Amino acid sequence: MASQTLTIRRPDDWHVHLRDGEMLKTVAPYTARQFSRAIVMPNLAPPITTAAAASAYRDRIIEASVPGFMPLMTCYLTDSISPDEVESGHANAVWVAAKLYPAGATTNSASGVTDIRNIYPVLERMERIGMVLCVHGEVTDPDVDVFDREAVFIERVLSSVVREFPALKIVFEHITTAEAAAFVERSGETIAATVTPQHLVINRNALFAGGLRPHAYCLPVAKREQHRLAVRKATTSGSAKFFLGTDSAPHSREAKESSCGCAGIFNAPYALEAYLQVFEDEGAIDQFEAFASLNGPRFYGLPVNEETVTLERSEELVPDEISGLVPFHAGETLRWRFAS
């Protein structure tokens, strides 16, 4: 008989959007309930481009969360950001990593990088000081099909960055393609990837199941089934190069269901349950703790959490709506429940 509980080291979320203001107060407790730490994305309006702004945002997150939760802050890279500002924020323990958004790639990315060569001086400095680069890996050339943007990014941008800065630690975030999984697997120890629950569960058909489904829309967009299966295989393989990053990205129901719906899936309330169900389906429950709790800290050079959490085998119905937000798996029943 299969075990009815699973106890693991308390996980961390290595990619999350907590927003700000009232939305922050609504969503932060869901992340803090399951995770000890989280890499927080800097794509606010205006974006977090100074250490002072990051420090103030961190204080707001701590106030909105539960005691003990630690937000790990990131620097939003722009064409003109100063290497000195990046290094200073890292030296003063404000920033754990810096985030590369290609300009126009996703929500609040208009201030992002227009040409990767514009930030080569910053990347050189980051390589020297050991600061992690988090990458939204898509090109934004309108001539490139939206379903090909990740693969083209590897070819046009990421490969050259890895070649030019071989010691730079890079997290290829929310990978969605067989090409991305293969790139990470064949690269050296300085390259890793985060994987979201949605990209393990849905393919692009989910966007059009019986009509246009805005709550299945995120960026990078879900891909063909062959890509989902390749990412799923890599994630559950036991490789230390892959770790948990939900990319939970909340938008109100009204914003998602508008004439130009926002990209993003709110998965924080049932993140661990969704991931664990995937690992169980793949016969890889024994690999789950490494993916959720061990690989990320080791890549970032941070201590593994000492406390534990327990999930129990118990059906749980995901509500259709939570505080005006539609969660991932809304209306579905999951086989695991976060117990403590």
Long-range contacts (C-beta under 8 A, 24 or more apart in sequence): 2-313, 3-313, 4-312, 4-313, 5-310, 5-311, 5-312, 5-313, 5-339, 6-276, 6-285, 6-288, 6-310, 6-311, 6-312, 6-336, 7-308, 7-309, 7-310, 7-311, 8-288, 8-289, 8-292, 8-293, 8-308, 8-309, 8-311, 9-289, 9-293, 9-294, 9-304, 9-305, 9-306, 9-307, 9-308, 10-35, 10-36, 10-293, 10-305, 10-307, 10-308, 10-309, 11-35, 11-36, 11-244, 11-272, 11-292, 11-293, 11-305, 11-309, 12-36, 12-37, 12-38, 12-39, 12-244, 12-293, 12-296, 12-297, 12-305, 13-37, 13-38, 13-39, 13-244, 13-245, 13-246, 13-248, 13-268, 13-271, 14-38, 14-39, 14-171, 14-194, 14-243, 14-244, 14-245, 14-296, 14-300, 15-39, 15-41, 15-134, 15-171, 15-173, 15-174, 15-194, 15-196, 15-245, 15-246, 15-247, 16-40, 16-41, 16-245, 16-246, 16-247, 16-248, 16-268, 17-41, 17-43, 17-107, 17-247, 17-248, 17-249, 17-250, 17-264, 18-61, 18-64, 18-71, 19-44, 19-250, 20-44, 20-57, 20-60, 23-250, 23-252, 24-60, 24-61, 24-64, 25-64, 26-250, 26-323, 26-324, 26-325, 27-248, 27-250, 27-266, 27-268, 27-325, 28-61, 28-64, 28-65, 28-69, 29-64, 29-65, 29-66, 30-248, 30-268, 30-269, 30-322, 31-65, 31-69, 31-246, 31-248, 31-268, 32-65, 32-66, 32-68, 32-69, 33-66, 33-338, 34-268, 34-271, 34-272, 34-309, 34-338, 35-69, 35-271, 36-68, 36-69, 36-70, 36-305, 36-307, 37-69, 37-70, 37-71, 37-72, 37-302, 37-305, 38-69, 38-70, 38-71, 38-72, 39-72, 39-74, 39-96, 39-97, 39-134, 39-245, 40-71, 40-72, 40-73, 40-74, 41-74, 41-99, 42-73, 42-74, 42-75, 42-76, 42-99, 43-76, 43-99, 43-101, 43-106, 43-107, 43-108, 43-109, 44-108, 45-108, 46-111, 47-76, 47-78, 47-108, 47-111, 48-73, 48-74, 48-75, 48-76, 49-75, 49-76, 49-78, 49-81, 49-85, 49-111, 50-85, 50-89, 51-75, 51-85, 51-88, 51-89, 51-92, 51-94, 51-95, 54-89, 54-94, 54-95, 55-94, 58-94, 72-96, 72-97, 74-98, 74-99, 74-134, 75-99, 76-101, 76-111, 76-112, 77-101, 77-112, 77-113, 77-119, 77-122, 78-111, 78-112, 78-113, 79-113, 79-114, 79-115, 79-118, 79-119, 80-118, 81-119, 81-122, 83-121, 83-122, 83-124, 83-125, 86-122, 86-125, 86-126, 86-131, 87-125, 87-129, 87-131, 90-126, 90-129, 90-131, 91-129, 95-131, 96-131, 96-132, 96-300, 97-131, 97-132, 97-133, 97-134, 97-171, 97-300, 98-122, 98-126, 98-131, 98-132, 98-133, 98-134, 99-134, 99-135, 99-136, 100-133, 100-134, 100-135, 100-136, 101-136, 102-136, 102-138, 102-139, 102-140, 102-153, 102-157, 103-140, 104-140, 105-136, 105-138, 105-140, 105-219, 106-136, 106-138, 106-219, 106-263, 107-219, 107-249, 107-262, 107-263, 107-264, 109-136, 116-157, 116-160, 116-161, 120-164, 123-161, 123-164, 123-165, 123-168, 124-165, 126-168, 127-165, 127-167, 127-168, 130-169, 130-301, 131-169, 132-169, 132-170, 132-171, 132-299, 132-300, 133-168, 133-169, 133-170, 133-171, 134-170, 134-171, 134-173, 135-170, 135-171, 135-172, 135-173, 136-173, 136-174, 137-172, 137-173, 137-175, 137-180, 137-220, 138-219, 138-220, 146-221, 147-204, 147-221, 147-223, 147-224, 149-220, 150-175, 150-176, 150-177, 150-179, 150-180, 150-220, 150-223, 151-177, 151-179, 151-180, 154-179, 154-180, 154-183, 158-183, 159-183, 162-187, 162-190, 162-191, 166-190, 169-299, 171-245, 171-299, 173-245, 173-247, 174-199, 174-220, 174-245, 174-247, 175-199, 175-231, 176-220, 176-221, 176-222, 176-223, 176-227, 176-231, 177-223, 177-227, 177-230, 177-231, 178-226, 178-227, 178-230, 178-231, 180-231, 181-230, 181-231, 181-233, 181-234, 182-230, 184-234, 184-241, 184-242, 185-234, 185-239, 185-241, 191-241, 192-240, 192-241, 192-242, 192-243, 192-295, 192-299, 193-241, 193-242, 193-243, 194-242, 194-243, 194-244, 194-245, 194-247, 194-296, 195-231, 195-234, 195-235, 195-242, 195-243, 195-244, 195-245, 196-245, 196-246, 196-247, 196-265, 196-267, 197-246, 197-267, 197-271, 197-274, 197-275, 197-278, 197-328, 198-222, 198-247, 198-265, 198-267, 198-328, 199-228, 199-231, 200-228, 200-231, 200-232, 200-235, 200-275, 200-278, 201-228, 201-274, 201-278, 202-228, 203-227, 203-228, 214-256, 214-257, 214-261, 215-256, 215-265, 215-326, 215-330, 216-265, 217-256, 217-261, 217-263, 217-264, 217-265, 218-247, 218-249, 218-263, 218-264, 218-265, 219-263, 219-264, 221-263, 232-278, 232-282, 233-282, 235-278, 235-291, 236-278, 236-279, 236-282, 236-284, 236-287, 236-291, 237-284, 237-287, 238-284, 238-287, 238-290, 240-290, 240-294, 240-295, 240-298, 240-299, 241-295, 242-291, 242-295, 243-291, 243-292, 243-295, 243-296, 243-299, 244-271, 244-275, 244-291, 244-292, 244-296, 245-296, 246-271, 250-325, 251-325, 252-324, 252-325, 253-321, 253-324, 253-325, 253-326, 256-326, 265-328, 266-322, 266-325, 266-326, 266-327, 266-328, 267-327, 267-328, 267-329, 268-327, 269-318, 269-322, 269-327, 270-316, 270-318, 270-327, 270-328, 270-329, 270-334, 270-338, 272-309, 272-311, 272-336, 272-338, 273-311, 273-316, 273-334, 273-335, 273-336, 273-337, 273-338, 274-328, 274-329, 274-334, 276-311, 276-336, 277-334, 277-335, 277-336, 280-335, 280-336, 309-338, 309-339, 309-340, 310-339, 310-340, 311-336, 311-337, 311-338, 311-339, 312-336, 312-337, 312-339, 313-337
